[in-house]
Amino acid sequence: MTPPEDCTTMAELRRTIDALDTRLVALLAARAACIDRAIELKPGEGLPARIGPRVDEVLANVRAQAGEQGLDPALADTLWRTLIDWSIAREERVLGQDTPGDQDDRDNY
């Protein structure tokens, strides 16, 4: 994969973007697999799908990492809120929870 600054044509830049998109999709699939595992683990630990303090922690971490890596923190926040909302909705659906709970347990998500 050619670094963006070394791309000399749009075709070359598009190949780089396509390669990055492939990697991003693979990472998102791995993250979704973690959510599936959380669905298996949470009932045994008595945890609800939504753990407010954990959501806040994840968003703060992502905003900080985005800023450190030169990505707009607002964009990262928006993307992760979508990921988190999808994840919690999936957990609630599978776990059969009608209303999200909240627990002050920062080691779980």
C-alpha positions, 0 to 999 in steps of 0.5 A, a space after each residue: 500500500 502506497 502512503 498517501 503522500 507518495 501517490 502520484 495519481 488518483 488511481 493510485 490513491 484510490 487503490 490505497 483507500 480501497 486497501 484501507 477500507 478492506 482493513 477497516 472492515 476486517 477490524 470492524 468485524 473483529 470488534 463485532 465478534 467481541 460484542 458477540 462474546 460480550 453477549 455470552 459473558 454479560 449474563 453470567 456476570 449480571 451485566 446489562 447491555 448498556 453500561 453508561 460509565 463504560 460508554 463514556 470511557 470508550 468515547 473519551 479514549 477514542 477522542 483522545 486517540 483521534 487527537 493524538 493521531 491527527 483525526 478530528 475527534 468529533 468525527 471519531 466521536 460520531 463514528 464510535 457513537 454509531 458503533 456503540 449504539 449498534 452494539 448495545 442494540 444488538 446486545 439488548 435484542 439478543 439478551 432480551 433487555 427492553 430497557 438499557 441498564 446502567 452500572 458503574 463498572 468500567 471494566 465491562 462494555 
